[in-house]
């Protein structure tokens, strides 16, 4: 007798209350193993999407733009920029 037949024979001897408990446990085991399988096998679509993103980012032009910041519109902005520059910060 294999494990399936042995288990079925044991199930046939159980009361309805115990049979419900076994059924709930079987559902738990199935759910647990599905989650383990899903976590152990990465989603191929996700892998391909990230790969395309990294490829596109690798080809981006990152040369700095020669853009001068606009002149401060108010005295507050001018004073704030001066304070940052005194601290060695560049805008």
MARRO-495357 format. One record per atom (N, C-alpha, C, O): residue number from 1; x, y, z; residue in three letters. Coordinates in steps of 0.02 Angstrom, whole numbers. Atoms other than C-alpha are relative to their C-alpha. Example, Ala and Ser with C-alpha at 12.3 -4.5 7.8 and 13.67 -1.06 7.14 Angstrom:
// MARRO-495357
k 1, x 45, y -59, z 0, r ALA
k 1, x 615, y -225, z 390, r ALA
k 1, x 45, y 60, z 0, r ALA
k 1, x 97, y 59, z 33, r ALA
k 2, x -42, y -59, z -3, r SER
k 2, x 684, y -53, z 357, r SER
k 2, x -39, y 55, z 37, r SER
k 2, x -14, y 110, z 45, r SER
// end
This chain:
// MARRO-495357
k 1, x 42, y -59, z 0, r UNK
k 1, x 0, y 0, z 0, r UNK
k 1, x 45, y 62, z 0, r UNK
k 1, x 92, y 67, z 39, r UNK
k 2, x -41, y -61, z 1, r UNK
k 2, x 71, y 172, z -46, r UNK
k 2, x -28, y 52, z 48, r UNK
k 2, x -79, y 41, z 80, r UNK
k 3, x 17, y -52, z -49, r UNK
k 3, x 60, y 332, z 56, r UNK
k 3, x -70, y 28, z -13, r UNK
k 3, x -106, y 44, z 34, r UNK
k 4, x 66, y -27, z 17, r UNK
k 4, x -95, y 393, z -37, r UNK
k 4, x -55, y -45, z 27, r UNK
k 4, x -103, y -22, z 59, r UNK
k 5, x 51, y 48, z -24, r UNK
k 5, x -195, y 235, z 2, r UNK
k 5, x -1, y -3, z 76, r UNK
k 5, x -55, y -8, z 106, r UNK
k 6, x -4, y 2, z -73, r UNK
k 6, x -134, y 233, z 182, r UNK
k 6, x -34, y 62, z 30, r UNK
k 6, x -72, y 56, z 79, r UNK
k 7, x 30, y -63, z -25, r UNK
k 7, x -185, y 415, z 208, r UNK
k 7, x -75, y 0, z -10, r UNK
k 7, x -112, y 21, z 35, r UNK
k 8, x 72, y 3, z 12, r UNK
k 8, x -356, y 388, z 129, r UNK
k 8, x -34, y -47, z 49, r UNK
k 8, x -88, y -32, z 74, r UNK
k 9, x 28, y 47, z -49, r UNK
k 9, x -385, y 239, z 242, r UNK
k 9, x -6, y 33, z 69, r UNK
k 9, x -55, y 23, z 104, r UNK
k 10, x 1, y -35, z -65, r UNK
k 10, x -342, y 345, z 394, r UNK
k 10, x -55, y 54, z 0, r UNK
k 10, x -90, y 62, z 50, r UNK
k 11, x 52, y -52, z 4, r UNK
k 11, x -457, y 486, z 334, r UNK
k 11, x -70, y -29, z 7, r UNK
k 11, x -114, y 2, z 37, r UNK
k 12, x 66, y 32, z -3, r UNK
k 12, x -603, y 366, z 318, r UNK
k 12, x -19, y -19, z 71, r UNK
k 12, x -77, y -31, z 86, r UNK
k 13, x 13, y 18, z -69, r UNK
k 13, x -586, y 326, z 503, r UNK
k 13, x -14, y 61, z 45, r UNK
k 13, x -34, y 53, z 102, r UNK
k 14, x 7, y -60, z -41, r UNK
k 14, x -597, y 506, z 562, r UNK
k 14, x -73, y 23, z 3, r UNK
k 14, x -113, y 11, z -41, r UNK
k 15, x 66, y -32, z -7, r UNK
k 15, x -751, y 595, z 628, r UNK
k 15, x -3, y 62, z -44, r UNK
k 15, x 49, y 85, z -68, r UNK
k 16, x 9, y -60, z 42, r UNK
k 16, x -822, y 744, z 532, r UNK
k 16, x 39, y 60, z 28, r UNK
k 16, x 68, y 98, z -11, r UNK
k 17, x -35, y -55, z -31, r UNK
k 17, x -747, y 866, z 656, r UNK
k 17, x 75, y -5, z -14, r UNK
k 17, x 107, y 44, z -32, r UNK
k 18, x -72, y 9, z 12, r UNK
k 18, x -572, y 793, z 639, r UNK
k 18, x 15, y 3, z -75, r UNK
k 18, x 69, y 27, z -95, r UNK
k 19, x -10, y -3, z 72, r UNK
k 19, x -593, y 776, z 452, r UNK
k 19, x 4, y 73, z -24, r UNK
k 19, x 43, y 89, z -69, r UNK
k 20, x -3, y -71, z 17, r UNK
k 20, x -627, y 964, z 441, r UNK
k 20, x 67, y 30, z 20, r UNK
k 20, x 95, y 70, z -17, r UNK
k 21, x -66, y -24, z -22, r UNK
k 21, x -468, y 998, z 540, r UNK
k 21, x 55, y -22, z -48, r UNK
k 21, x 100, y 16, z -64, r UNK
k 22, x -50, y 26, z 47, r UNK
k 22, x -367, y 887, z 423, r UNK
k 22, x -6, y 38, z -67, r UNK
k 22, x 45, y 55, z -97, r UNK
k 23, x 11, y -36, z 62, r UNK
k 23, x -445, y 974, z 272, r UNK
k 23, x 29, y 71, z 5, r UNK
k 23, x 60, y 94, z -43, r UNK
k 24, x -29, y -67, z -10, r UNK
k 24, x -397, y 1145, z 343, r UNK
k 24, x 77, y -3, z -1, r UNK
k 24, x 109, y 41, z -29, r UNK
k 25, x -73, y 7, z -1, r UNK
k 25, x -219, y 1083, z 373, r UNK
k 25, x 26, y -13, z -71, r UNK
k 25, x 78, y 14, z -90, r UNK
k 26, x -20, y 12, z 69, r UNK
k 26, x -208, y 1018, z 194, r UNK
k 26, x 0, y 65, z -39, r UNK
k 26, x 46, y 79, z -78, r UNK
k 27, x 2, y -66, z 33, r UNK
k 27, x -263, y 1190, z 131, r UNK
k 27, x 60, y 43, z 20, r UNK
k 27, x 89, y 77, z -22, r UNK
k 28, x -58, y -38, z -24, r UNK
k 28, x -127, y 1270, z 239, r UNK
k 28, x 64, y -24, z -33, r UNK
k 28, x 104, y 17, z -55, r UNK
k 29, x -61, y 28, z 29, r UNK
k 29, x 8, y 1153, z 173, r UNK
k 29, x 4, y 19, z -74, r UNK
k 29, x 58, y 37, z -98, r UNK
k 30, x 2, y -18, z 71, r UNK
k 30, x -45, y 1185, z -8, r UNK
k 30, x 18, y 74, z -8, r UNK
k 30, x 59, y 91, z -51, r UNK
k 31, x -14, y -72, z 4, r UNK
k 31, x -44, y 1374, z 20, r UNK
k 31, x 73, y 15, z 16, r UNK
k 31, x 104, y 56, z -18, r UNK
k 32, x -69, y -10, z -20, r UNK
k 32, x 125, y 1367, z 107, r UNK
k 32, x 48, y -18, z -56, r UNK
k 32, x 95, y 19, z -71, r UNK
k 33, x -46, y 22, z 53, r UNK
k 33, x 208, y 1271, z -34, r UNK
k 33, x -8, y 42, z -63, r UNK
k 33, x 41, y 52, z -99, r UNK
k 34, x 8, y -45, z 57, r UNK
k 34, x 132, y 1382, z -168, r UNK
k 34, x 39, y 64, z 11, r UNK
k 34, x 70, y 90, z -35, r UNK
k 35, x -36, y -62, z -16, r UNK
k 35, x 205, y 1534, z -80, r UNK
k 35, x 75, y -12, z -5, r UNK
k 35, x 112, y 31, z -29, r UNK
k 36, x -72, y 16, z 4, r UNK
k 36, x 376, y 1449, z -65, r UNK
k 36, x 23, y -5, z -72, r UNK
k 36, x 76, y 20, z -90, r UNK
k 37, x -18, y 7, z 71, r UNK
k 37, x 376, y 1405, z -250, r UNK
k 37, x 0, y 68, z -34, r UNK
k 37, x 46, y 84, z -73, r UNK
k 38, x 4, y -67, z 30, r UNK
k 38, x 322, y 1581, z -299, r UNK
k 38, x 60, y 43, z 21, r UNK
k 38, x 86, y 82, z -19, r UNK
k 39, x -56, y -40, z -24, r UNK
k 39, x 460, y 1658, z -191, r UNK
k 39, x 67, y -26, z -26, r UNK
k 39, x 115, y 13, z -32, r UNK
k 40, x -64, y 28, z 21, r UNK
k 40, x 595, y 1540, z -254, r UNK
k 40, x 12, y 8, z -75, r UNK
k 40, x 69, y 3, z -98, r UNK
k 41, x -6, y -8, z 72, r UNK
k 41, x 560, y 1568, z -440, r UNK
k 41, x -17, y 71, z -19, r UNK
k 41, x -75, y 91, z -18, r UNK
k 42, x 14, y -70, z 17, r UNK
k 42, x 580, y 1750, z -494, r UNK
k 42, x -44, y 5, z -62, r UNK
k 42, x -40, y -36, z -107, r UNK
k 43, x 45, y -12, z 55, r UNK
k 43, x 451, y 1817, z -611, r UNK
k 43, x 39, y 21, z -62, r UNK
k 43, x 75, y 72, z -61, r UNK
k 44, x -38, y -13, z 61, r UNK
k 44, x 523, y 1813, z -787, r UNK
k 44, x -17, y 68, z -30, r UNK
k 44, x 28, y 102, z -55, r UNK
k 45, x 20, y -65, z 27, r UNK
k 45, x 424, y 1967, z -841, r UNK
k 45, x 35, y 56, z 39, r UNK
k 45, x 59, y 104, z 9, r UNK
k 46, x -33, y -50, z -42, r UNK
k 46, x 494, y 2066, z -695, r UNK
k 46, x 75, y 3, z -16, r UNK
k 46, x 103, y 58, z -19, r UNK
k 47, x -71, y 2, z 16, r UNK
k 47, x 671, y 2010, z -736, r UNK
k 47, x 13, y 35, z -67, r UNK
k 47, x 59, y 75, z -73, r UNK
k 48, x -9, y -31, z 66, r UNK
k 48, x 652, y 2061, z -918, r UNK
k 48, x -11, y 76, z 3, r UNK
k 48, x 25, y 114, z -28, r UNK
k 49, x 15, y -71, z -7, r UNK
k 49, x 576, y 2229, z -870, r UNK
k 49, x 59, y 37, z 32, r UNK
k 49, x 80, y 89, z 7, r UNK
k 50, x -57, y -32, z -32, r UNK
k 50, x 718, y 2271, z -751, r UNK
k 50, x 61, y 0, z -45, r UNK
k 50, x 99, y 48, z -46, r UNK
k 51, x -57, y 3, z 46, r UNK
k 51, x 847, y 2214, z -879, r UNK
k 51, x -4, y 54, z -53, r UNK
k 51, x 46, y 87, z -68, r UNK
k 52, x 9, y -53, z 50, r UNK
k 52, x 774, y 2330, z -1011, r UNK
k 52, x 12, y 68, z 31, r UNK
k 52, x 43, y 111, z 0, r UNK
k 53, x -9, y -65, z -33, r UNK
k 53, x 772, y 2473, z -885, r UNK
k 53, x 74, y 14, z 10, r UNK
k 53, x 98, y 68, z -4, r UNK
k 54, x -72, y -9, z -11, r UNK
k 54, x 955, y 2446, z -838, r UNK
k 54, x 37, y 13, z -65, r UNK
k 54, x 83, y 54, z -67, r UNK
k 55, x -32, y -11, z 65, r UNK
k 55, x 1005, y 2436, z -1021, r UNK
k 55, x -13, y 72, z -24, r UNK
k 55, x 33, y 105, z -49, r UNK
k 56, x 15, y -68, z 22, r UNK
k 56, x 916, y 2600, z -1059, r UNK
k 56, x 36, y 51, z 43, r UNK
k 56, x 59, y 102, z 17, r UNK
k 57, x -35, y -46, z -45, r UNK
k 57, x 993, y 2685, z -907, r UNK
k 57, x 75, y 1, z -16, r UNK
k 57, x 107, y 53, z -13, r UNK
k 58, x -71, y 3, z 17, r UNK
k 58, x 1166, y 2625, z -957, r UNK
k 58, x 17, y 42, z -61, r UNK
k 58, x 75, y 62, z -69, r UNK
k 59, x -12, y -38, z 61, r UNK
k 59, x 1147, y 2718, z -1122, r UNK
k 59, x -20, y 74, z 5, r UNK
k 59, x -18, y 110, z -44, r UNK
k 60, x 19, y -70, z -9, r UNK
k 60, x 1090, y 2884, z -1049, r UNK
k 60, x 61, y 45, z -4, r UNK
k 60, x 115, y 27, z 19, r UNK
k 61, x -54, y -49, z 3, r UNK
k 61, x 1195, y 3037, z -1083, r UNK
k 61, x -1, y 39, z 65, r UNK
k 61, x -51, y 71, z 82, r UNK
k 62, x -3, y -33, z -65, r UNK
k 62, x 1251, y 3107, z -916, r UNK
k 62, x 48, y 60, z 0, r UNK
k 62, x 72, y 80, z 53, r UNK
k 63, x -43, y -59, z 2, r UNK
k 63, x 1356, y 3253, z -976, r UNK
k 63, x -37, y 59, z 30, r UNK
k 63, x -97, y 68, z 19, r UNK
k 64, x 34, y -56, z -33, r UNK
k 64, x 1320, y 3409, z -873, r UNK
k 64, x -21, y 53, z -51, r UNK
k 64, x 12, y 65, z -101, r UNK
k 65, x 26, y -54, z 42, r UNK
k 65, x 1218, y 3546, z -952, r UNK
k 65, x 32, y 66, z 21, r UNK
k 65, x 40, y 79, z 80, r UNK
k 66, x -29, y -66, z -15, r UNK
k 66, x 1297, y 3718, z -965, r UNK
k 66, x -57, y 50, z 5, r UNK
k 66, x -67, y 92, z -39, r UNK
k 67, x 56, y -45, z -12, r UNK
k 67, x 1148, y 3808, z -893, r UNK
k 67, x 16, y 42, z 61, r UNK
k 67, x 32, y 16, z 114, r UNK
k 68, x -12, y -45, z -57, r UNK
k 68, x 1170, y 3959, z -784, r UNK
k 68, x -65, y 8, z 38, r UNK
k 68, x -118, y 16, z 7, r UNK
k 69, x 62, y -7, z -39, r UNK
k 69, x 1047, y 3974, z -642, r UNK
k 69, x -29, y 70, z -10, r UNK
k 69, x 9, y 118, z -22, r UNK
k 70, x 31, y -66, z 9, r UNK
k 70, x 922, y 4117, z -657, r UNK
k 70, x 19, y 46, z 57, r UNK
k 70, x 36, y 24, z 112, r UNK
k 71, x -15, y -50, z -51, r UNK
k 71, x 954, y 4277, z -563, r UNK
k 71, x -53, y -2, z 55, r UNK
k 71, x -112, y -13, z 40, r UNK
k 72, x 49, y -1, z -54, r UNK
k 72, x 872, y 4286, z -391, r UNK
k 72, x -52, y 55, z -10, r UNK
k 72, x -36, y 110, z -31, r UNK
k 73, x 54, y -47, z 11, r UNK
k 73, x 704, y 4371, z -398, r UNK
k 73, x -11, y 47, z 60, r UNK
k 73, x -42, y 99, z 53, r UNK
k 74, x 11, y -42, z -58, r UNK
k 74, x 708, y 4440, z -222, r UNK
k 74, x 64, y 6, z 42, r UNK
k 74, x 112, y -31, z 31, r UNK
k 75, x -57, y -8, z -45, r UNK
k 75, x 828, y 4501, z -89, r UNK
k 75, x 11, y -63, z 41, r UNK
k 75, x 68, y -83, z 52, r UNK
k 76, x -5, y 61, z -40, r UNK
k 76, x 790, y 4346, z 14, r UNK
k 76, x 37, y -54, z -39, r UNK
k 76, x 82, y -87, z -13, r UNK
k 77, x -33, y 50, z 41, r UNK
k 77, x 840, y 4232, z -129, r UNK
k 77, x 74, y 16, z -9, r UNK
k 77, x 116, y -29, z -6, r UNK
k 78, x -70, y -21, z 10, r UNK
k 78, x 1000, y 4330, z -159, r UNK
k 78, x 40, y -13, z 64, r UNK
k 78, x 96, y -39, z 60, r UNK
k 79, x -35, y 12, z -64, r UNK
k 79, x 1048, y 4323, z 27, r UNK
k 79, x 8, y -75, z 13, r UNK
k 79, x 60, y -97, z 38, r UNK
k 80, x -3, y 72, z -10, r UNK
k 80, x 1009, y 4137, z 34, r UNK
k 80, x 54, y -32, z -44, r UNK
k 80, x 92, y -74, z -21, r UNK
k 81, x -51, y 26, z 46, r UNK
k 81, x 1116, y 4101, z -118, r UNK
k 81, x 70, y 20, z 24, r UNK
k 81, x 116, y -20, z 21, r UNK
k 82, x -65, y -23, z -26, r UNK
k 82, x 1259, y 4205, z -45, r UNK
k 82, x 21, y -42, z 61, r UNK
k 82, x 80, y -60, z 67, r UNK
k 83, x -15, y 40, z -59, r UNK
k 83, x 1247, y 4106, z 118, r UNK
k 83, x 23, y -69, z -20, r UNK
k 83, x 72, y -95, z 7, r UNK
k 84, x -20, y 67, z 25, r UNK
k 84, x 1256, y 3940, z 25, r UNK
k 84, x 70, y 3, z -30, r UNK
k 84, x 110, y -42, z -19, r UNK
k 85, x -66, y -5, z 33, r UNK
k 85, x 1405, y 4000, z -76, r UNK
k 85, x 55, y 11, z 52, r UNK
k 85, x 110, y -14, z 42, r UNK
k 86, x -49, y -10, z -53, r UNK
k 86, x 1495, y 4057, z 83, r UNK
k 86, x 17, y -67, z 34, r UNK
k 86, x 72, y -76, z 59, r UNK
k 87, x -11, y 66, z -30, r UNK
k 87, x 1474, y 3879, z 148, r UNK
k 87, x 34, y -49, z -49, r UNK
k 87, x 46, y -106, z -32, r UNK
k 88, x -34, y 42, z 49, r UNK
k 88, x 1556, y 3812, z -10, r UNK
k 88, x -47, y -41, z -43, r UNK
k 88, x -25, y -85, z -80, r UNK
k 89, x 49, y 37, z 40, r UNK
k 89, x 1396, y 3748, z -89, r UNK
k 89, x -10, y 35, z -68, r UNK
k 89, x -9, y 96, z -73, r UNK
k 90, x 14, y -29, z 65, r UNK
k 90, x 1361, y 3771, z -273, r UNK
k 90, x -72, y -15, z -20, r UNK
k 90, x -99, y -68, z -2, r UNK
k 91, x 68, y 11, z 23, r UNK
k 91, x 1191, y 3790, z -351, r UNK
k 91, x -1, y -20, z -73, r UNK
k 91, x -55, y -31, z -101, r UNK
// end
